[in-house]
Amino acid sequence: MQLLQGLFAALHTLAGCISFELKSEKENAEIRLSDPLQYQSIVDAEWNIIYDKLDKCVKSGAKIVLSRLAIGDLATQYFADRDILCARRVTEEDLQRVAAATGGTVQTSVNNVINDVIGSCEVFEEKQVGNERFNIFSGCPSGQTATIVLRGGADQVFY
């Protein structure tokens, strides 16, 4: 299960799986202002919305955040500053697998992220096999899952 590049390991890690974007919106909205000073208040409101979402993720206690959609540079840095690993563009199938293995639930909003929906594992690590990097969740409460990595010199070896 290839999720991202980077290295992070922790004991009793909490993993949160989310299915929404954690980045600023870039819509082509048109806003008409009578006073140019109003513009800054609109920009500040947008930043507050982004930071509110990020704070809710941090307050949930999750140390790993996996997202099916994009995670912007601001959110990535925000999480990194708080020792939280984040992975973007994780496939829905991989999110479901991680959620099942860790005992978590995939979330579509940060408003309901509580301990009951966050999964856990004893160790999370990244291993490199050849040119590929793999994220390994070990010591998951639902010990019914396993990943087998097959490697050969060419694709024909596996046929």
Buried (B, 14 or more C-beta within 10 A) or exposed (E): BEBBEEEBEBEEBBBBBBBEBBBBEEEEEEEEEEEEEEEEEEEEEEEEEBEEBBEBBBEBBBBBBBBBEEBBEBBBEBBEEEEBBBBBEBEEEBBEBBBBBBBBBBBEEBEEBEEEBBBBBEBBBBEEEEEEBBBBBEBBEEEEEEEEEEEEEEEEEEE
